[in-house]
């Protein structure tokens, strides 16, 4: 019996190291798992902190971008107001210019012939003096002729001053640009063929522009 107890004690002593090793392995594993859990929790905490920081940075960037957009919008609105004010000023100035131009044009149309008519008044005066001189019994033909010549010369000067000139026609080559042929007759000489033989009505130019064609008879 004593021998049996001794054997059991020896077996127990043999088994105990294995159990002890298992316990140590288990304890080491638990310790390792605990450390890993702590590391994981620490990493998770850091990741959470990073995410929070990222959100904060993103929020600040968003706020800065919004402020920048609001500033640009304010600048654009200010520019629009300036352009609107400029447009209104230009529109008012153009309207005043249009009214002034229309008024000046109307006045010009009303008084366009004023200088021409004023220049004709001395001719009328000469006609009146000539009529009076012909009413008396002592009026001579020479005096009447001189009066008519005076009026005629004054009137020709008036026409020249206003850019009106007579179209040369007599004995000139017939020119359809300035002459109007009323009829054609046999030319008295060979040299007069295609030339103006007679002037029925004088033609006139106004600053090189034909205002009345010379009516002529052409030799053929």
Biotite code that builds the C-alpha atoms (Angstrom):
import biotite.structure as struc

atoms = struc.array([
    struc.Atom([0.000, 0.000, 0.000], chain_id="A", res_id=1, res_name="UNK", atom_name="CA", element="C"),
    struc.Atom([2.747, 2.293, 0.792], chain_id="A", res_id=2, res_name="UNK", atom_name="CA", element="C"),
    struc.Atom([4.247, 1.353, -2.526], chain_id="A", res_id=3, res_name="UNK", atom_name="CA", element="C"),
    struc.Atom([1.013, 2.368, -4.356], chain_id="A", res_id=4, res_name="UNK", atom_name="CA", element="C"),
    struc.Atom([0.891, 5.793, -2.685], chain_id="A", res_id=5, res_name="UNK", atom_name="CA", element="C"),
    struc.Atom([4.468, 6.399, -3.611], chain_id="A", res_id=6, res_name="UNK", atom_name="CA", element="C"),
    struc.Atom([3.727, 5.557, -7.223], chain_id="A", res_id=7, res_name="UNK", atom_name="CA", element="C"),
    struc.Atom([0.727, 7.988, -7.314], chain_id="A", res_id=8, res_name="UNK", atom_name="CA", element="C"),
    struc.Atom([2.862, 10.738, -5.800], chain_id="A", res_id=9, res_name="UNK", atom_name="CA", element="C"),
    struc.Atom([5.524, 10.187, -8.437], chain_id="A", res_id=10, res_name="UNK", atom_name="CA", element="C"),
    struc.Atom([2.858, 10.330, -11.217], chain_id="A", res_id=11, res_name="UNK", atom_name="CA", element="C"),
    struc.Atom([1.503, 13.535, -9.765], chain_id="A", res_id=12, res_name="UNK", atom_name="CA", element="C"),
    struc.Atom([4.956, 15.036, -9.734], chain_id="A", res_id=13, res_name="UNK", atom_name="CA", element="C"),
    struc.Atom([5.362, 13.948, -13.366], chain_id="A", res_id=14, res_name="UNK", atom_name="CA", element="C"),
    struc.Atom([1.979, 15.436, -14.465], chain_id="A", res_id=15, res_name="UNK", atom_name="CA", element="C"),
    struc.Atom([2.304, 18.732, -12.635], chain_id="A", res_id=16, res_name="UNK", atom_name="CA", element="C"),
    struc.Atom([4.999, 20.237, -14.895], chain_id="A", res_id=17, res_name="UNK", atom_name="CA", element="C"),
    struc.Atom([2.748, 19.740, -17.945], chain_id="A", res_id=18, res_name="UNK", atom_name="CA", element="C"),
    struc.Atom([-0.143, 21.385, -16.248], chain_id="A", res_id=19, res_name="UNK", atom_name="CA", element="C"),
    struc.Atom([2.102, 24.132, -15.122], chain_id="A", res_id=20, res_name="UNK", atom_name="CA", element="C"),
    struc.Atom([3.318, 24.644, -18.686], chain_id="A", res_id=21, res_name="UNK", atom_name="CA", element="C"),
    struc.Atom([-0.258, 24.744, -19.972], chain_id="A", res_id=22, res_name="UNK", atom_name="CA", element="C"),
    struc.Atom([-1.129, 27.294, -17.362], chain_id="A", res_id=23, res_name="UNK", atom_name="CA", element="C"),
    struc.Atom([1.877, 29.378, -18.293], chain_id="A", res_id=24, res_name="UNK", atom_name="CA", element="C"),
    struc.Atom([1.034, 29.142, -22.007], chain_id="A", res_id=25, res_name="UNK", atom_name="CA", element="C"),
    struc.Atom([-2.545, 30.124, -21.278], chain_id="A", res_id=26, res_name="UNK", atom_name="CA", element="C"),
    struc.Atom([-1.409, 32.995, -19.125], chain_id="A", res_id=27, res_name="UNK", atom_name="CA", element="C"),
    struc.Atom([1.058, 34.076, -21.807], chain_id="A", res_id=28, res_name="UNK", atom_name="CA", element="C"),
    struc.Atom([-1.637, 33.849, -24.460], chain_id="A", res_id=29, res_name="UNK", atom_name="CA", element="C"),
    struc.Atom([-4.081, 35.845, -22.381], chain_id="A", res_id=30, res_name="UNK", atom_name="CA", element="C"),
    struc.Atom([-1.388, 38.407, -21.694], chain_id="A", res_id=31, res_name="UNK", atom_name="CA", element="C"),
    struc.Atom([-0.572, 38.579, -25.376], chain_id="A", res_id=32, res_name="UNK", atom_name="CA", element="C"),
    struc.Atom([-4.237, 38.893, -26.325], chain_id="A", res_id=33, res_name="UNK", atom_name="CA", element="C"),
    struc.Atom([-4.607, 41.629, -23.735], chain_id="A", res_id=34, res_name="UNK", atom_name="CA", element="C"),
    struc.Atom([-1.630, 43.481, -25.130], chain_id="A", res_id=35, res_name="UNK", atom_name="CA", element="C"),
    struc.Atom([-2.957, 43.073, -28.672], chain_id="A", res_id=36, res_name="UNK", atom_name="CA", element="C"),
    struc.Atom([-6.342, 44.310, -27.534], chain_id="A", res_id=37, res_name="UNK", atom_name="CA", element="C"),
    struc.Atom([-4.746, 47.308, -25.846], chain_id="A", res_id=38, res_name="UNK", atom_name="CA", element="C"),
    struc.Atom([-2.668, 48.006, -28.959], chain_id="A", res_id=39, res_name="UNK", atom_name="CA", element="C"),
    struc.Atom([-5.789, 47.616, -31.134], chain_id="A", res_id=40, res_name="UNK", atom_name="CA", element="C"),
    struc.Atom([-7.764, 49.909, -28.875], chain_id="A", res_id=41, res_name="UNK", atom_name="CA", element="C"),
    struc.Atom([-4.912, 52.413, -28.890], chain_id="A", res_id=42, res_name="UNK", atom_name="CA", element="C"),
    struc.Atom([-4.683, 52.234, -32.696], chain_id="A", res_id=43, res_name="UNK", atom_name="CA", element="C"),
    struc.Atom([-8.441, 52.583, -32.943], chain_id="A", res_id=44, res_name="UNK", atom_name="CA", element="C"),
    struc.Atom([-8.285, 55.591, -30.666], chain_id="A", res_id=45, res_name="UNK", atom_name="CA", element="C"),
    struc.Atom([-5.546, 57.146, -32.800], chain_id="A", res_id=46, res_name="UNK", atom_name="CA", element="C"),
    struc.Atom([-7.525, 56.405, -35.971], chain_id="A", res_id=47, res_name="UNK", atom_name="CA", element="C"),
    struc.Atom([-10.585, 57.995, -34.394], chain_id="A", res_id=48, res_name="UNK", atom_name="CA", element="C"),
    struc.Atom([-8.499, 61.021, -33.452], chain_id="A", res_id=49, res_name="UNK", atom_name="CA", element="C"),
    struc.Atom([-7.142, 61.217, -37.028], chain_id="A", res_id=50, res_name="UNK", atom_name="CA", element="C"),
    struc.Atom([-10.649, 61.023, -38.438], chain_id="A", res_id=51, res_name="UNK", atom_name="CA", element="C"),
    struc.Atom([-11.772, 63.745, -36.072], chain_id="A", res_id=52, res_name="UNK", atom_name="CA", element="C"),
    struc.Atom([-8.812, 65.889, -37.130], chain_id="A", res_id=53, res_name="UNK", atom_name="CA", element="C"),
    struc.Atom([-9.564, 65.219, -40.807], chain_id="A", res_id=54, res_name="UNK", atom_name="CA", element="C"),
    struc.Atom([-13.188, 66.215, -40.300], chain_id="A", res_id=55, res_name="UNK", atom_name="CA", element="C"),
    struc.Atom([-12.104, 69.359, -38.522], chain_id="A", res_id=56, res_name="UNK", atom_name="CA", element="C"),
    struc.Atom([-9.644, 70.250, -41.320], chain_id="A", res_id=57, res_name="UNK", atom_name="CA", element="C"),
    struc.Atom([-12.277, 69.492, -43.961], chain_id="A", res_id=58, res_name="UNK", atom_name="CA", element="C"),
    struc.Atom([-14.803, 71.671, -42.105], chain_id="A", res_id=59, res_name="UNK", atom_name="CA", element="C"),
    struc.Atom([-12.302, 74.551, -41.945], chain_id="A", res_id=60, res_name="UNK", atom_name="CA", element="C"),
    struc.Atom([-11.502, 74.183, -45.648], chain_id="A", res_id=61, res_name="UNK", atom_name="CA", element="C"),
    struc.Atom([-15.191, 74.167, -46.469], chain_id="A", res_id=62, res_name="UNK", atom_name="CA", element="C"),
    struc.Atom([-15.760, 77.287, -44.390], chain_id="A", res_id=63, res_name="UNK", atom_name="CA", element="C"),
    struc.Atom([-12.787, 79.039, -46.034], chain_id="A", res_id=64, res_name="UNK", atom_name="CA", element="C"),
    struc.Atom([-14.058, 78.068, -49.500], chain_id="A", res_id=65, res_name="UNK", atom_name="CA", element="C"),
    struc.Atom([-17.530, 79.344, -48.633], chain_id="A", res_id=66, res_name="UNK", atom_name="CA", element="C"),
    struc.Atom([-16.094, 82.637, -47.395], chain_id="A", res_id=67, res_name="UNK", atom_name="CA", element="C"),
    struc.Atom([-14.061, 82.970, -50.599], chain_id="A", res_id=68, res_name="UNK", atom_name="CA", element="C"),
    struc.Atom([-17.171, 82.330, -52.709], chain_id="A", res_id=69, res_name="UNK", atom_name="CA", element="C"),
    struc.Atom([-19.150, 84.885, -50.705], chain_id="A", res_id=70, res_name="UNK", atom_name="CA", element="C"),
    struc.Atom([-16.345, 87.426, -51.227], chain_id="A", res_id=71, res_name="UNK", atom_name="CA", element="C"),
    struc.Atom([-16.280, 86.777, -54.982], chain_id="A", res_id=72, res_name="UNK", atom_name="CA", element="C"),
    struc.Atom([-20.072, 87.037, -55.137], chain_id="A", res_id=73, res_name="UNK", atom_name="CA", element="C"),
    struc.Atom([-19.951, 90.362, -53.325], chain_id="A", res_id=74, res_name="UNK", atom_name="CA", element="C"),
    struc.Atom([-17.283, 91.632, -55.747], chain_id="A", res_id=75, res_name="UNK", atom_name="CA", element="C"),
    struc.Atom([-19.346, 90.504, -58.751], chain_id="A", res_id=76, res_name="UNK", atom_name="CA", element="C"),
    struc.Atom([-22.467, 92.184, -57.397], chain_id="A", res_id=77, res_name="UNK", atom_name="CA", element="C"),
    struc.Atom([-20.479, 95.380, -56.885], chain_id="A", res_id=78, res_name="UNK", atom_name="CA", element="C"),
    struc.Atom([-19.142, 95.188, -60.437], chain_id="A", res_id=79, res_name="UNK", atom_name="CA", element="C"),
    struc.Atom([-22.649, 94.605, -61.794], chain_id="A", res_id=80, res_name="UNK", atom_name="CA", element="C"),
    struc.Atom([-23.912, 97.681, -59.956], chain_id="A", res_id=81, res_name="UNK", atom_name="CA", element="C"),
    struc.Atom([-21.029, 99.749, -61.367], chain_id="A", res_id=82, res_name="UNK", atom_name="CA", element="C"),
    struc.Atom([-21.728, 98.527, -64.916], chain_id="A", res_id=83, res_name="UNK", atom_name="CA", element="C"),
    struc.Atom([-25.431, 99.199, -64.464], chain_id="A", res_id=84, res_name="UNK", atom_name="CA", element="C"),
    struc.Atom([-24.724, 102.738, -63.292], chain_id="A", res_id=85, res_name="UNK", atom_name="CA", element="C"),
    struc.Atom([-22.333, 103.251, -66.221], chain_id="A", res_id=86, res_name="UNK", atom_name="CA", element="C"),
    struc.Atom([-24.960, 101.969, -68.668], chain_id="A", res_id=87, res_name="UNK", atom_name="CA", element="C"),
    struc.Atom([-27.605, 104.307, -67.270], chain_id="A", res_id=88, res_name="UNK", atom_name="CA", element="C"),
    struc.Atom([-25.244, 107.277, -67.580], chain_id="A", res_id=89, res_name="UNK", atom_name="CA", element="C"),
    struc.Atom([-24.336, 106.397, -71.178], chain_id="A", res_id=90, res_name="UNK", atom_name="CA", element="C"),
    struc.Atom([-27.983, 105.852, -72.036], chain_id="A", res_id=91, res_name="UNK", atom_name="CA", element="C"),
    struc.Atom([-28.900, 109.261, -70.626], chain_id="A", res_id=92, res_name="UNK", atom_name="CA", element="C"),
    struc.Atom([-26.020, 110.945, -72.484], chain_id="A", res_id=93, res_name="UNK", atom_name="CA", element="C"),
    struc.Atom([-26.999, 109.274, -75.766], chain_id="A", res_id=94, res_name="UNK", atom_name="CA", element="C"),
    struc.Atom([-30.626, 110.283, -75.299], chain_id="A", res_id=95, res_name="UNK", atom_name="CA", element="C"),
    struc.Atom([-29.555, 113.907, -74.750], chain_id="A", res_id=96, res_name="UNK", atom_name="CA", element="C"),
    struc.Atom([-27.287, 113.722, -77.816], chain_id="A", res_id=97, res_name="UNK", atom_name="CA", element="C"),
    struc.Atom([-30.118, 112.290, -79.927], chain_id="A", res_id=98, res_name="UNK", atom_name="CA", element="C"),
    struc.Atom([-32.528, 115.009, -78.853], chain_id="A", res_id=99, res_name="UNK", atom_name="CA", element="C"),
    struc.Atom([-29.934, 117.755, -79.431], chain_id="A", res_id=100, res_name="UNK", atom_name="CA", element="C"),
    struc.Atom([-29.054, 116.392, -82.884], chain_id="A", res_id=101, res_name="UNK", atom_name="CA", element="C"),
    struc.Atom([-32.706, 116.127, -83.864], chain_id="A", res_id=102, res_name="UNK", atom_name="CA", element="C"),
    struc.Atom([-33.316, 119.700, -82.742], chain_id="A", res_id=103, res_name="UNK", atom_name="CA", element="C"),
    struc.Atom([-30.280, 120.971, -84.669], chain_id="A", res_id=104, res_name="UNK", atom_name="CA", element="C"),
    struc.Atom([-31.346, 119.036, -87.775], chain_id="A", res_id=105, res_name="UNK", atom_name="CA", element="C"),
    struc.Atom([-34.863, 120.476, -87.547], chain_id="A", res_id=106, res_name="UNK", atom_name="CA", element="C"),
    struc.Atom([-33.481, 124.003, -87.184], chain_id="A", res_id=107, res_name="UNK", atom_name="CA", element="C"),
    struc.Atom([-31.148, 123.423, -90.132], chain_id="A", res_id=108, res_name="UNK", atom_name="CA", element="C"),
    struc.Atom([-34.015, 122.284, -92.350], chain_id="A", res_id=109, res_name="UNK", atom_name="CA", element="C"),
    struc.Atom([-36.067, 125.335, -91.388], chain_id="A", res_id=110, res_name="UNK", atom_name="CA", element="C"),
    struc.Atom([-33.248, 127.795, -92.055], chain_id="A", res_id=111, res_name="UNK", atom_name="CA", element="C"),
    struc.Atom([-31.394, 125.939, -94.845], chain_id="A", res_id=112, res_name="UNK", atom_name="CA", element="C"),
    struc.Atom([-32.452, 128.441, -97.523], chain_id="A", res_id=113, res_name="UNK", atom_name="CA", element="C"),
    struc.Atom([-32.022, 131.491, -95.313], chain_id="A", res_id=114, res_name="UNK", atom_name="CA", element="C"),
    struc.Atom([-28.587, 132.507, -96.628], chain_id="A", res_id=115, res_name="UNK", atom_name="CA", element="C"),
    struc.Atom([-29.630, 131.879, -100.237], chain_id="A", res_id=116, res_name="UNK", atom_name="CA", element="C"),
    struc.Atom([-32.778, 133.948, -99.925], chain_id="A", res_id=117, res_name="UNK", atom_name="CA", element="C"),
    struc.Atom([-30.888, 136.701, -98.113], chain_id="A", res_id=118, res_name="UNK", atom_name="CA", element="C"),
    struc.Atom([-28.416, 136.867, -101.000], chain_id="A", res_id=119, res_name="UNK", atom_name="CA", element="C"),
    struc.Atom([-31.305, 137.291, -103.455], chain_id="A", res_id=120, res_name="UNK", atom_name="CA", element="C"),
    struc.Atom([-32.685, 140.369, -101.702], chain_id="A", res_id=121, res_name="UNK", atom_name="CA", element="C"),
    struc.Atom([-30.229, 142.823, -103.365], chain_id="A", res_id=122, res_name="UNK", atom_name="CA", element="C"),
    struc.Atom([-31.307, 141.504, -106.764], chain_id="A", res_id=123, res_name="UNK", atom_name="CA", element="C"),
    struc.Atom([-34.925, 142.235, -105.877], chain_id="A", res_id=124, res_name="UNK", atom_name="CA", element="C"),
    struc.Atom([-33.884, 145.737, -104.818], chain_id="A", res_id=125, res_name="UNK", atom_name="CA", element="C"),
    struc.Atom([-32.252, 146.302, -108.202], chain_id="A", res_id=126, res_name="UNK", atom_name="CA", element="C"),
    struc.Atom([-35.373, 145.111, -110.009], chain_id="A", res_id=127, res_name="UNK", atom_name="CA", element="C"),
    struc.Atom([-37.493, 147.576, -108.028], chain_id="A", res_id=128, res_name="UNK", atom_name="CA", element="C"),
    struc.Atom([-35.128, 150.449, -108.857], chain_id="A", res_id=129, res_name="UNK", atom_name="CA", element="C"),
    struc.Atom([-35.185, 149.461, -112.545], chain_id="A", res_id=130, res_name="UNK", atom_name="CA", element="C"),
    struc.Atom([-38.989, 149.434, -112.574], chain_id="A", res_id=131, res_name="UNK", atom_name="CA", element="C"),
    struc.Atom([-39.126, 152.881, -111.020], chain_id="A", res_id=132, res_name="UNK", atom_name="CA", element="C"),
    struc.Atom([-36.653, 154.271, -113.537], chain_id="A", res_id=133, res_name="UNK", atom_name="CA", element="C"),
    struc.Atom([-38.786, 152.958, -116.430], chain_id="A", res_id=134, res_name="UNK", atom_name="CA", element="C"),
    struc.Atom([-41.972, 154.630, -115.142], chain_id="A", res_id=135, res_name="UNK", atom_name="CA", element="C"),
    struc.Atom([-40.826, 158.162, -115.866], chain_id="A", res_id=136, res_name="UNK", atom_name="CA", element="C"),
    struc.Atom([-41.125, 159.870, -119.270], chain_id="A", res_id=137, res_name="UNK", atom_name="CA", element="C"),
    struc.Atom([-37.431, 160.656, -119.219], chain_id="A", res_id=138, res_name="UNK", atom_name="CA", element="C"),
    struc.Atom([-36.415, 156.970, -119.039], chain_id="A", res_id=139, res_name="UNK", atom_name="CA", element="C"),
    struc.Atom([-34.050, 156.184, -121.874], chain_id="A", res_id=140, res_name="UNK", atom_name="CA", element="C"),
    struc.Atom([-33.343, 152.876, -123.483], chain_id="A", res_id=141, res_name="UNK", atom_name="CA", element="C"),
    struc.Atom([-29.682, 153.067, -122.495], chain_id="A", res_id=142, res_name="UNK", atom_name="CA", element="C"),
    struc.Atom([-30.552, 153.578, -118.825], chain_id="A", res_id=143, res_name="UNK", atom_name="CA", element="C"),
    struc.Atom([-32.899, 150.593, -118.897], chain_id="A", res_id=144, res_name="UNK", atom_name="CA", element="C"),
    struc.Atom([-30.260, 148.478, -120.624], chain_id="A", res_id=145, res_name="UNK", atom_name="CA", element="C"),
    struc.Atom([-27.641, 149.459, -118.078], chain_id="A", res_id=146, res_name="UNK", atom_name="CA", element="C"),
    struc.Atom([-30.008, 148.636, -115.224], chain_id="A", res_id=147, res_name="UNK", atom_name="CA", element="C"),
    struc.Atom([-30.814, 145.207, -116.653], chain_id="A", res_id=148, res_name="UNK", atom_name="CA", element="C"),
    struc.Atom([-27.126, 144.464, -117.227], chain_id="A", res_id=149, res_name="UNK", atom_name="CA", element="C"),
    struc.Atom([-26.372, 145.450, -113.639], chain_id="A", res_id=150, res_name="UNK", atom_name="CA", element="C"),
    struc.Atom([-29.034, 143.118, -112.309], chain_id="A", res_id=151, res_name="UNK", atom_name="CA", element="C"),
    struc.Atom([-27.921, 140.313, -114.600], chain_id="A", res_id=152, res_name="UNK", atom_name="CA", element="C"),
    struc.Atom([-24.275, 140.590, -113.573], chain_id="A", res_id=153, res_name="UNK", atom_name="CA", element="C"),
    struc.Atom([-25.174, 140.749, -109.902], chain_id="A", res_id=154, res_name="UNK", atom_name="CA", element="C"),
    struc.Atom([-27.348, 137.688, -110.240], chain_id="A", res_id=155, res_name="UNK", atom_name="CA", element="C"),
    struc.Atom([-24.564, 135.773, -112.058], chain_id="A", res_id=156, res_name="UNK", atom_name="CA", element="C"),
    struc.Atom([-22.182, 136.654, -109.223], chain_id="A", res_id=157, res_name="UNK", atom_name="CA", element="C"),
    struc.Atom([-24.727, 135.350, -106.755], chain_id="A", res_id=158, res_name="UNK", atom_name="CA", element="C"),
    struc.Atom([-24.930, 132.028, -108.619], chain_id="A", res_id=159, res_name="UNK", atom_name="CA", element="C"),
    struc.Atom([-21.134, 131.667, -108.673], chain_id="A", res_id=160, res_name="UNK", atom_name="CA", element="C"),
    struc.Atom([-20.901, 132.369, -104.947], chain_id="A", res_id=161, res_name="UNK", atom_name="CA", element="C"),
    struc.Atom([-23.303, 129.481, -104.359], chain_id="A", res_id=162, res_name="UNK", atom_name="CA", element="C"),
    struc.Atom([-21.350, 127.018, -106.513], chain_id="A", res_id=163, res_name="UNK", atom_name="CA", element="C"),
    struc.Atom([-23.523, 127.275, -109.618], chain_id="A", res_id=164, res_name="UNK", atom_name="CA", element="C"),
    struc.Atom([-21.780, 127.488, -112.988], chain_id="A", res_id=165, res_name="UNK", atom_name="CA", element="C"),
    struc.Atom([-22.977, 127.478, -116.589], chain_id="A", res_id=166, res_name="UNK", atom_name="CA", element="C"),
    struc.Atom([-22.390, 124.388, -118.757], chain_id="A", res_id=167, res_name="UNK", atom_name="CA", element="C"),
    struc.Atom([-20.304, 125.139, -121.825], chain_id="A", res_id=168, res_name="UNK", atom_name="CA", element="C"),
    struc.Atom([-22.319, 124.046, -124.853], chain_id="A", res_id=169, res_name="UNK", atom_name="CA", element="C"),
    struc.Atom([-22.011, 126.211, -127.972], chain_id="A", res_id=170, res_name="UNK", atom_name="CA", element="C"),
    struc.Atom([-19.537, 124.777, -130.523], chain_id="A", res_id=171, res_name="UNK", atom_name="CA", element="C"),
    struc.Atom([-18.602, 122.011, -128.056], chain_id="A", res_id=172, res_name="UNK", atom_name="CA", element="C"),
    struc.Atom([-18.545, 118.272, -128.788], chain_id="A", res_id=173, res_name="UNK", atom_name="CA", element="C"),
    struc.Atom([-21.911, 116.782, -127.913], chain_id="A", res_id=174, res_name="UNK", atom_name="CA", element="C"),
    struc.Atom([-21.662, 115.096, -124.488], chain_id="A", res_id=175, res_name="UNK", atom_name="CA", element="C"),
    struc.Atom([-24.597, 113.082, -123.191], chain_id="A", res_id=176, res_name="UNK", atom_name="CA", element="C"),
    struc.Atom([-23.325, 113.580, -119.606], chain_id="A", res_id=177, res_name="UNK", atom_name="CA", element="C"),
    struc.Atom([-24.094, 117.311, -119.721], chain_id="A", res_id=178, res_name="UNK", atom_name="CA", element="C"),
    struc.Atom([-26.071, 117.913, -122.943], chain_id="A", res_id=179, res_name="UNK", atom_name="CA", element="C"),
    struc.Atom([-29.591, 116.973, -123.973], chain_id="A", res_id=180, res_name="UNK", atom_name="CA", element="C"),
    struc.Atom([-30.161, 116.845, -127.736], chain_id="A", res_id=181, res_name="UNK", atom_name="CA", element="C"),
    struc.Atom([-33.548, 118.251, -128.704], chain_id="A", res_id=182, res_name="UNK", atom_name="CA", element="C"),
    struc.Atom([-32.960, 117.680, -132.414], chain_id="A", res_id=183, res_name="UNK", atom_name="CA", element="C"),
    struc.Atom([-30.294, 117.059, -135.037], chain_id="A", res_id=184, res_name="UNK", atom_name="CA", element="C"),
    struc.Atom([-29.716, 119.106, -138.189], chain_id="A", res_id=185, res_name="UNK", atom_name="CA", element="C"),
    struc.Atom([-27.285, 118.819, -141.081], chain_id="A", res_id=186, res_name="UNK", atom_name="CA", element="C"),
    struc.Atom([-23.997, 120.380, -140.037], chain_id="A", res_id=187, res_name="UNK", atom_name="CA", element="C"),
    struc.Atom([-23.130, 123.566, -141.987], chain_id="A", res_id=188, res_name="UNK", atom_name="CA", element="C"),
    struc.Atom([-19.491, 122.425, -142.197], chain_id="A", res_id=189, res_name="UNK", atom_name="CA", element="C"),
    struc.Atom([-17.615, 119.181, -141.849], chain_id="A", res_id=190, res_name="UNK", atom_name="CA", element="C"),
    struc.Atom([-15.975, 120.420, -138.633], chain_id="A", res_id=191, res_name="UNK", atom_name="CA", element="C"),
    struc.Atom([-19.380, 120.956, -136.937], chain_id="A", res_id=192, res_name="UNK", atom_name="CA", element="C"),
    struc.Atom([-20.502, 117.361, -137.283], chain_id="A", res_id=193, res_name="UNK", atom_name="CA", element="C"),
    struc.Atom([-21.142, 115.912, -133.803], chain_id="A", res_id=194, res_name="UNK", atom_name="CA", element="C"),
    struc.Atom([-20.907, 119.380, -132.268], chain_id="A", res_id=195, res_name="UNK", atom_name="CA", element="C"),
    struc.Atom([-23.521, 121.626, -130.658], chain_id="A", res_id=196, res_name="UNK", atom_name="CA", element="C"),
    struc.Atom([-24.889, 123.980, -133.339], chain_id="A", res_id=197, res_name="UNK", atom_name="CA", element="C"),
    struc.Atom([-27.324, 125.915, -131.152], chain_id="A", res_id=198, res_name="UNK", atom_name="CA", element="C"),
    struc.Atom([-28.225, 126.176, -127.453], chain_id="A", res_id=199, res_name="UNK", atom_name="CA", element="C"),
    struc.Atom([-31.983, 126.249, -126.838], chain_id="A", res_id=200, res_name="UNK", atom_name="CA", element="C"),
    struc.Atom([-31.695, 126.393, -123.040], chain_id="A", res_id=201, res_name="UNK", atom_name="CA", element="C"),
    struc.Atom([-28.577, 126.786, -120.918], chain_id="A", res_id=202, res_name="UNK", atom_name="CA", element="C"),
    struc.Atom([-27.559, 124.061, -118.492], chain_id="A", res_id=203, res_name="UNK", atom_name="CA", element="C"),
    struc.Atom([-26.026, 124.505, -115.031], chain_id="A", res_id=204, res_name="UNK", atom_name="CA", element="C"),
    struc.Atom([-23.754, 122.658, -112.602], chain_id="A", res_id=205, res_name="UNK", atom_name="CA", element="C"),
    struc.Atom([-23.883, 122.805, -108.807], chain_id="A", res_id=206, res_name="UNK", atom_name="CA", element="C"),
    struc.Atom([-20.421, 121.943, -107.506], chain_id="A", res_id=207, res_name="UNK", atom_name="CA", element="C"),
    struc.Atom([-19.709, 119.775, -110.592], chain_id="A", res_id=208, res_name="UNK", atom_name="CA", element="C"),
    struc.Atom([-23.120, 118.088, -110.384], chain_id="A", res_id=209, res_name="UNK", atom_name="CA", element="C"),
    struc.Atom([-25.580, 118.620, -113.236], chain_id="A", res_id=210, res_name="UNK", atom_name="CA", element="C"),
    struc.Atom([-28.719, 120.292, -111.927], chain_id="A", res_id=211, res_name="UNK", atom_name="CA", element="C"),
    struc.Atom([-30.053, 121.044, -115.438], chain_id="A", res_id=212, res_name="UNK", atom_name="CA", element="C"),
    struc.Atom([-28.870, 119.634, -118.732], chain_id="A", res_id=213, res_name="UNK", atom_name="CA", element="C"),
    struc.Atom([-28.131, 122.029, -121.549], chain_id="A", res_id=214, res_name="UNK", atom_name="CA", element="C"),
    struc.Atom([-30.781, 121.607, -124.263], chain_id="A", res_id=215, res_name="UNK", atom_name="CA", element="C"),
    struc.Atom([-29.054, 121.802, -127.609], chain_id="A", res_id=216, res_name="UNK", atom_name="CA", element="C"),
    struc.Atom([-29.240, 121.234, -131.342], chain_id="A", res_id=217, res_name="UNK", atom_name="CA", element="C"),
    struc.Atom([-26.586, 118.860, -132.686], chain_id="A", res_id=218, res_name="UNK", atom_name="CA", element="C"),
    struc.Atom([-25.065, 118.847, -136.165], chain_id="A", res_id=219, res_name="UNK", atom_name="CA", element="C"),
    struc.Atom([-24.767, 115.624, -138.135], chain_id="A", res_id=220, res_name="UNK", atom_name="CA", element="C"),
])
